[in-house]
Amino acid sequence: MNTKIVILAAGMGTRMGADVPKALVEIAGQPMIEHLLGNISEAEIDHQPVIVVAPHMLEAFGEVCRDSRCEFAIQEKQLGTGHATMSAQNACHGAESVIVLYGDHPFISSEVLATLAKLHEESDSVISMLTTKVPNFKKQFEGFKSWGRIVRDSSGRIEKIVEAKDASEVELEIKELNPAIYMFEAEWLWEHLPELENKNAGGEYYLTDLIGIAIEEGENVVTTTAEPLEVIGINTPEELERAENLLG
């Protein structure tokens, strides 16, 4: 299967007090996106992933991504993950499927990426996605409380993804969570991205809303599970310190 990997990396590291794009903040002596690019290379799915950046970031990322090992797409305005993914459409021309990752998620292993790709190739689904399960929301898992919950029906199919702020008390007890890492059938993705709406507090277009669209169409969204600490994002000094300890 001809697959493109898109890495969303246009965010700044303001919450970490960084003066560089968030994905270029160093962990264990390397920009966090370097760790991710290394794992992507090992997975042998896409030898030239597309990194979506803001215009002013291009030079800084170019220093990291030399030797044509990646290409860039420009997100002119920061209007959410759906909009960022749409910015990569031209760079994904000819791909049958698209995996969307994030530049501040450095721990996703090549094995998990390969498992996701295999699941998608063998299923008849327009979306395959990662989920993760936590034993509780204490100590090292406390940060997962704010993640979206995976709600399944009696047959085990995904019924919906409910954000923590919108979840009922019962739904908040669900420990299967959404890291927002997806693999799409490319034709379906490009057809449905324009349907996203930005009727939310941030005025942004969210990639996760495509899951609801697929379910409404009667599509079966298939999943595979990753370990919680493999799919964490690095957004704060505390998370950066925890990541340093994991790699140390």
C-alpha positions as YAML, in Angstrom:
chain: A
units: angstrom
residues:
- id: 1
  name: MET
  ca: [0.00, 0.00, 0.00]
- id: 2
  name: ASN
  ca: [1.32, 3.42, -0.97]
- id: 3
  name: THR
  ca: [1.23, 5.31, 2.31]
- id: 4
  name: LYS
  ca: [2.27, 8.85, 3.24]
- id: 5
  name: ILE
  ca: [3.00, 9.87, 6.80]
- id: 6
  name: VAL
  ca: [2.04, 13.43, 7.74]
- id: 7
  name: ILE
  ca: [3.58, 14.96, 10.88]
- id: 8
  name: LEU
  ca: [1.77, 17.97, 12.31]
- id: 9
  name: ALA
  ca: [4.44, 20.27, 13.76]
- id: 10
  name: ALA
  ca: [3.32, 23.89, 13.41]
- id: 11
  name: GLY
  ca: [2.85, 24.51, 17.13]
- id: 12
  name: MET
  ca: [5.20, 26.67, 19.21]
- id: 13
  name: GLY
  ca: [6.53, 25.51, 22.58]
- id: 14
  name: THR
  ca: [5.14, 28.47, 24.49]
- id: 15
  name: ARG
  ca: [3.88, 26.42, 27.46]
- id: 16
  name: MET
  ca: [7.38, 25.03, 27.83]
- id: 17
  name: GLY
  ca: [8.93, 28.49, 27.66]
- id: 18
  name: ALA
  ca: [10.75, 27.46, 24.49]
- id: 19
  name: ASP
  ca: [11.93, 29.88, 21.82]
- id: 20
  name: VAL
  ca: [11.85, 27.21, 19.12]
- id: 21
  name: PRO
  ca: [8.96, 25.24, 17.59]
- id: 22
  name: LYS
  ca: [7.68, 22.65, 20.06]
- id: 23
  name: ALA
  ca: [8.78, 19.67, 17.94]
- id: 24
  name: LEU
  ca: [12.36, 21.03, 17.97]
- id: 25
  name: VAL
  ca: [12.60, 21.16, 21.77]
- id: 26
  name: GLU
  ca: [15.34, 18.72, 22.76]
- id: 27
  name: ILE
  ca: [14.85, 15.49, 24.68]
- id: 28
  name: ALA
  ca: [17.95, 13.47, 25.57]
- id: 29
  name: GLY
  ca: [20.10, 15.75, 23.41]
- id: 30
  name: GLN
  ca: [17.96, 15.58, 20.27]
- id: 31
  name: PRO
  ca: [14.96, 17.52, 18.99]
- id: 32
  name: MET
  ca: [11.90, 15.45, 19.83]
- id: 33
  name: ILE
  ca: [10.98, 15.18, 16.15]
- id: 34
  name: GLU
  ca: [14.33, 13.44, 15.57]
- id: 35
  name: HIS
  ca: [13.20, 10.58, 17.80]
- id: 36
  name: LEU
  ca: [9.96, 10.30, 15.84]
- id: 37
  name: LEU
  ca: [11.68, 10.45, 12.44]
- id: 38
  name: GLY
  ca: [14.03, 7.68, 13.51]
- id: 39
  name: ASN
  ca: [11.11, 5.42, 14.44]
- id: 40
  name: ILE
  ca: [9.33, 6.25, 11.18]
- id: 41
  name: SER
  ca: [12.44, 5.31, 9.23]
- id: 42
  name: GLU
  ca: [12.67, 1.97, 11.04]
- id: 43
  name: ALA
  ca: [9.02, 1.22, 10.24]
- id: 44
  name: GLU
  ca: [9.82, 1.43, 6.49]
- id: 45
  name: ILE
  ca: [6.34, 2.72, 5.63]
- id: 46
  name: ASP
  ca: [7.26, 6.11, 4.18]
- id: 47
  name: HIS
  ca: [10.86, 7.11, 3.49]
- id: 48
  name: GLN
  ca: [10.01, 10.80, 3.05]
- id: 49
  name: PRO
  ca: [7.32, 11.87, 5.52]
- id: 50
  name: VAL
  ca: [5.63, 15.26, 5.17]
- id: 51
  name: ILE
  ca: [6.11, 17.72, 8.03]
- id: 52
  name: VAL
  ca: [3.50, 20.46, 8.32]
- id: 53
  name: VAL
  ca: [5.02, 23.69, 9.67]
- id: 54
  name: ALA
  ca: [4.18, 27.37, 9.92]
- id: 55
  name: PRO
  ca: [5.94, 29.58, 7.33]
- id: 56
  name: HIS
  ca: [8.40, 31.12, 9.80]
- id: 57
  name: MET
  ca: [9.51, 27.65, 11.00]
- id: 58
  name: LEU
  ca: [10.76, 26.35, 7.69]
- id: 59
  name: GLU
  ca: [14.38, 27.39, 8.15]
- id: 60
  name: ALA
  ca: [14.64, 25.91, 11.65]
- id: 61
  name: PHE
  ca: [13.15, 22.58, 10.57]
- id: 62
  name: GLY
  ca: [15.33, 22.57, 7.48]
- id: 63
  name: GLU
  ca: [18.38, 22.44, 9.72]
- id: 64
  name: VAL
  ca: [17.07, 19.21, 11.27]
- id: 65
  name: CYS
  ca: [15.66, 17.56, 8.15]
- id: 66
  name: ARG
  ca: [18.51, 17.65, 5.71]
- id: 67
  name: ASP
  ca: [19.33, 15.14, 2.95]
- id: 68
  name: SER
  ca: [15.77, 14.95, 1.57]
- id: 69
  name: ARG
  ca: [14.63, 12.57, 4.32]
- id: 70
  name: CYS
  ca: [11.42, 14.57, 4.67]
- id: 71
  name: GLU
  ca: [9.47, 17.19, 2.81]
- id: 72
  name: PHE
  ca: [7.46, 20.14, 4.05]
- id: 73
  name: ALA
  ca: [3.94, 21.50, 3.75]
- id: 74
  name: ILE
  ca: [3.05, 24.98, 4.96]
- id: 75
  name: GLN
  ca: [0.11, 25.74, 7.23]
- id: 76
  name: GLU
  ca: [-0.37, 29.47, 6.69]
- id: 77
  name: LYS
  ca: [-2.66, 29.93, 9.72]
- id: 78
  name: GLN
  ca: [-2.99, 27.80, 12.85]
- id: 79
  name: LEU
  ca: [-6.59, 26.62, 12.47]
- id: 80
  name: GLY
  ca: [-6.46, 23.16, 14.03]
- id: 81
  name: THR
  ca: [-5.38, 19.63, 13.21]
- id: 82
  name: GLY
  ca: [-7.93, 19.18, 10.42]
- id: 83
  name: HIS
  ca: [-6.72, 22.33, 8.70]
- id: 84
  name: ALA
  ca: [-3.08, 21.32, 9.18]
- id: 85
  name: THR
  ca: [-3.74, 17.94, 7.58]
- id: 86
  name: MET
  ca: [-5.47, 19.61, 4.64]
- id: 87
  name: SER
  ca: [-2.32, 21.69, 4.12]
- id: 88
  name: ALA
  ca: [-0.46, 18.46, 3.29]
- id: 89
  name: GLN
  ca: [-2.85, 17.26, 0.58]
- id: 90
  name: ASN
  ca: [-0.68, 18.24, -2.40]
- id: 91
  name: ALA
  ca: [2.38, 16.62, -0.81]
- id: 92
  name: CYS
  ca: [0.39, 13.37, -0.45]
- id: 93
  name: HIS
  ca: [-0.58, 13.20, -4.12]
- id: 94
  name: GLY
  ca: [-0.87, 9.61, -5.30]
- id: 95
  name: ALA
  ca: [-0.96, 8.05, -1.82]
- id: 96
  name: GLU
  ca: [-3.59, 5.40, -1.15]
- id: 97
  name: SER
  ca: [-3.50, 5.98, 2.60]
- id: 98
  name: VAL
  ca: [-2.32, 8.64, 5.03]
- id: 99
  name: ILE
  ca: [-1.08, 8.30, 8.62]
- id: 100
  name: VAL
  ca: [-1.28, 11.46, 10.73]
- id: 101
  name: LEU
  ca: [1.24, 11.86, 13.56]
- id: 102
  name: TYR
  ca: [2.41, 14.75, 15.74]
- id: 103
  name: GLY
  ca: [5.85, 16.25, 16.07]
- id: 104
  name: ASP
  ca: [5.58, 16.40, 19.85]
- id: 105
  name: HIS
  ca: [4.88, 12.64, 20.21]
- id: 106
  name: PRO
  ca: [8.45, 11.27, 20.15]
- id: 107
  name: PHE
  ca: [7.86, 7.79, 21.57]
- id: 108
  name: ILE
  ca: [5.70, 6.05, 18.95]
- id: 109
  name: SER
  ca: [7.68, 2.96, 18.00]
- id: 110
  name: SER
  ca: [8.26, 1.53, 14.57]
- id: 111
  name: GLU
  ca: [6.47, -1.64, 15.72]
- id: 112
  name: VAL
  ca: [3.26, 0.23, 16.55]
- id: 113
  name: LEU
  ca: [3.37, 2.11, 13.24]
- id: 114
  name: ALA
  ca: [3.84, -1.17, 11.37]
- id: 115
  name: THR
  ca: [0.97, -2.76, 13.30]
- id: 116
  name: LEU
  ca: [-1.33, 0.17, 12.46]
- id: 117
  name: ALA
  ca: [-0.39, -0.03, 8.77]
- id: 118
  name: LYS
  ca: [-0.96, -3.79, 8.69]
- id: 119
  name: LEU
  ca: [-4.35, -3.44, 10.39]
- id: 120
  name: HIS
  ca: [-5.43, -0.82, 7.87]
- id: 121
  name: GLU
  ca: [-4.27, -2.83, 4.89]
- id: 122
  name: GLU
  ca: [-6.12, -5.94, 6.07]
- id: 123
  name: SER
  ca: [-9.33, -4.19, 7.12]
- id: 124
  name: ASP
  ca: [-12.04, -2.71, 4.97]
- id: 125
  name: SER
  ca: [-12.15, 0.52, 6.94]
- id: 126
  name: VAL
  ca: [-11.71, 4.13, 5.90]
- id: 127
  name: ILE
  ca: [-10.11, 4.88, 9.28]
- id: 128
  name: SER
  ca: [-7.81, 2.79, 11.45]
- id: 129
  name: MET
  ca: [-6.65, 4.33, 14.69]
- id: 130
  name: LEU
  ca: [-4.63, 3.85, 17.82]
- id: 131
  name: THR
  ca: [-6.22, 3.76, 21.23]
- id: 132
  name: THR
  ca: [-4.52, 3.39, 24.58]
- id: 133
  name: LYS
  ca: [-5.66, 2.01, 27.92]
- id: 134
  name: VAL
  ca: [-4.63, 3.20, 31.37]
- id: 135
  name: PRO
  ca: [-5.09, 1.31, 34.65]
- id: 136
  name: ASN
  ca: [-6.15, 4.49, 36.47]
- id: 137
  name: PHE
  ca: [-5.69, 8.26, 36.39]
- id: 138
  name: LYS
  ca: [-3.18, 8.51, 39.22]
- id: 139
  name: LYS
  ca: [0.52, 9.42, 39.39]
- id: 140
  name: GLN
  ca: [2.15, 8.92, 35.97]
- id: 141
  name: PHE
  ca: [-1.29, 8.51, 34.38]
- id: 142
  name: GLU
  ca: [-2.83, 11.65, 35.87]
- id: 143
  name: GLY
  ca: [-2.28, 13.65, 32.68]
- id: 144
  name: PHE
  ca: [-4.50, 11.25, 30.74]
- id: 145
  name: LYS
  ca: [-7.63, 12.47, 32.55]
- id: 146
  name: SER
  ca: [-8.09, 15.20, 29.94]
- id: 147
  name: TRP
  ca: [-8.02, 12.80, 26.96]
- id: 148
  name: GLY
  ca: [-11.08, 11.81, 24.94]
- id: 149
  name: ARG
  ca: [-12.82, 8.56, 25.92]
- id: 150
  name: ILE
  ca: [-13.52, 5.74, 23.47]
- id: 151
  name: VAL
  ca: [-17.17, 4.73, 23.79]
- id: 152
  name: ARG
  ca: [-18.03, 1.32, 22.30]
- id: 153
  name: ASP
  ca: [-21.37, -0.41, 21.74]
- id: 154
  name: SER
  ca: [-22.27, -3.89, 22.97]
- id: 155
  name: SER
  ca: [-20.57, -5.49, 19.96]
- id: 156
  name: GLY
  ca: [-17.31, -3.65, 20.60]
- id: 157
  name: ARG
  ca: [-17.56, -1.21, 17.70]
- id: 158
  name: ILE
  ca: [-16.68, 2.41, 18.35]
- id: 159
  name: GLU
  ca: [-19.88, 4.33, 18.96]
- id: 160
  name: LYS
  ca: [-18.30, 7.74, 19.53]
- id: 161
  name: ILE
  ca: [-15.33, 9.58, 20.98]
- id: 162
  name: VAL
  ca: [-16.34, 11.93, 23.77]
- id: 163
  name: GLU
  ca: [-14.01, 14.67, 24.97]
- id: 164
  name: ALA
  ca: [-13.35, 14.74, 28.71]
- id: 165
  name: LYS
  ca: [-15.00, 18.13, 29.15]
- id: 166
  name: ASP
  ca: [-18.18, 16.78, 27.53]
- id: 167
  name: ALA
  ca: [-18.18, 13.37, 29.20]
- id: 168
  name: SER
  ca: [-20.69, 12.16, 31.79]
- id: 169
  name: GLU
  ca: [-19.53, 10.79, 35.13]
- id: 170
  name: VAL
  ca: [-19.93, 7.26, 33.74]
- id: 171
  name: GLU
  ca: [-17.97, 8.08, 30.57]
- id: 172
  name: LEU
  ca: [-15.16, 9.66, 32.60]
- id: 173
  name: GLU
  ca: [-14.58, 6.23, 34.17]
- id: 174
  name: ILE
  ca: [-13.72, 4.77, 30.74]
- id: 175
  name: LYS
  ca: [-10.01, 3.99, 30.59]
- id: 176
  name: GLU
  ca: [-9.68, 3.44, 26.85]
- id: 177
  name: LEU
  ca: [-8.49, 6.76, 25.47]
- id: 178
  name: ASN
  ca: [-7.94, 8.54, 22.17]
- id: 179
  name: PRO
  ca: [-4.35, 9.64, 21.30]
- id: 180
  name: ALA
  ca: [-5.74, 11.07, 18.00]
- id: 181
  name: ILE
  ca: [-3.38, 9.03, 15.81]
- id: 182
  name: TYR
  ca: [-5.15, 7.89, 12.66]
- id: 183
  name: MET
  ca: [-4.59, 6.13, 9.36]
- id: 184
  name: PHE
  ca: [-7.04, 7.12, 6.63]
- id: 185
  name: GLU
  ca: [-8.01, 5.87, 3.24]
- id: 186
  name: ALA
  ca: [-6.64, 8.86, 1.31]
- id: 187
  name: GLU
  ca: [-9.56, 9.35, -1.06]
- id: 188
  name: TRP
  ca: [-12.03, 9.33, 1.83]
- id: 189
  name: LEU
  ca: [-9.85, 11.73, 3.85]
- id: 190
  name: TRP
  ca: [-9.55, 14.39, 1.15]
- id: 191
  name: GLU
  ca: [-13.24, 14.10, 0.34]
- id: 192
  name: HIS
  ca: [-14.36, 14.60, 3.94]
- id: 193
  name: LEU
  ca: [-11.84, 17.09, 5.35]
- id: 194
  name: PRO
  ca: [-13.77, 20.03, 3.82]
- id: 195
  name: GLU
  ca: [-16.84, 18.90, 5.79]
- id: 196
  name: LEU
  ca: [-15.22, 19.73, 9.12]
- id: 197
  name: GLU
  ca: [-16.73, 22.65, 11.00]
- id: 198
  name: ASN
  ca: [-15.08, 25.07, 13.41]
- id: 199
  name: LYS
  ca: [-18.01, 25.69, 15.72]
- id: 200
  name: ASN
  ca: [-15.96, 25.51, 18.89]
- id: 201
  name: ALA
  ca: [-14.32, 27.89, 21.33]
- id: 202
  name: GLY
  ca: [-11.04, 27.94, 19.41]
- id: 203
  name: GLY
  ca: [-12.58, 28.32, 15.98]
- id: 204
  name: GLU
  ca: [-10.49, 25.36, 14.82]
- id: 205
  name: TYR
  ca: [-11.04, 22.36, 12.55]
- id: 206
  name: TYR
  ca: [-10.41, 19.14, 14.46]
- id: 207
  name: LEU
  ca: [-9.26, 15.94, 12.78]
- id: 208
  name: THR
  ca: [-11.00, 13.86, 15.45]
- id: 209
  name: ASP
  ca: [-14.37, 15.03, 14.11]
- id: 210
  name: LEU
  ca: [-13.80, 12.77, 11.10]
- id: 211
  name: ILE
  ca: [-14.40, 9.78, 13.37]
- id: 212
  name: GLY
  ca: [-17.97, 10.95, 14.01]
- id: 213
  name: ILE
  ca: [-18.50, 11.53, 10.29]
- id: 214
  name: ALA
  ca: [-17.32, 8.00, 9.48]
- id: 215
  name: ILE
  ca: [-19.56, 6.47, 12.15]
- id: 216
  name: GLU
  ca: [-22.57, 8.46, 10.89]
- id: 217
  name: GLU
  ca: [-21.90, 7.03, 7.43]
- id: 218
  name: GLY
  ca: [-21.97, 3.51, 8.86]
- id: 219
  name: GLU
  ca: [-18.24, 2.96, 8.46]
- id: 220
  name: ASN
  ca: [-16.45, 0.64, 10.85]
- id: 221
  name: VAL
  ca: [-13.53, 2.39, 12.53]
- id: 222
  name: VAL
  ca: [-10.95, -0.25, 13.48]
- id: 223
  name: THR
  ca: [-8.41, 0.08, 16.28]
- id: 224
  name: THR
  ca: [-5.19, -1.28, 17.67]
- id: 225
  name: THR
  ca: [-3.76, -0.46, 21.09]
- id: 226
  name: ALA
  ca: [-0.51, 1.22, 22.09]
- id: 227
  name: GLU
  ca: [1.06, 1.58, 25.51]
- id: 228
  name: PRO
  ca: [0.08, 4.86, 27.23]
- id: 229
  name: LEU
  ca: [3.58, 6.25, 27.57]
- id: 230
  name: GLU
  ca: [4.24, 5.56, 23.89]
- id: 231
  name: VAL
  ca: [1.55, 7.97, 22.73]
- id: 232
  name: ILE
  ca: [2.02, 10.88, 25.14]
- id: 233
  name: GLY
  ca: [2.57, 14.37, 23.81]
- id: 234
  name: ILE
  ca: [5.10, 16.78, 25.31]
- id: 235
  name: ASN
  ca: [3.45, 20.12, 26.10]
- id: 236
  name: THR
  ca: [4.71, 21.32, 29.48]
- id: 237
  name: PRO
  ca: [8.00, 21.47, 31.43]
- id: 238
  name: GLU
  ca: [6.68, 18.65, 33.63]
- id: 239
  name: GLU
  ca: [5.97, 16.42, 30.62]
- id: 240
  name: LEU
  ca: [9.38, 17.30, 29.18]
- id: 241
  name: GLU
  ca: [11.09, 16.26, 32.41]
- id: 242
  name: ARG
  ca: [9.11, 13.00, 32.46]
- id: 243
  name: ALA
  ca: [10.14, 12.32, 28.86]
- id: 244
  name: GLU
  ca: [13.80, 12.97, 29.70]
- id: 245
  name: ASN
  ca: [13.54, 10.41, 32.50]
- id: 246
  name: LEU
  ca: [11.95, 7.86, 30.18]
- id: 247
  name: LEU
  ca: [14.77, 8.22, 27.65]
- id: 248
  name: GLY
  ca: [17.45, 8.51, 30.29]
...
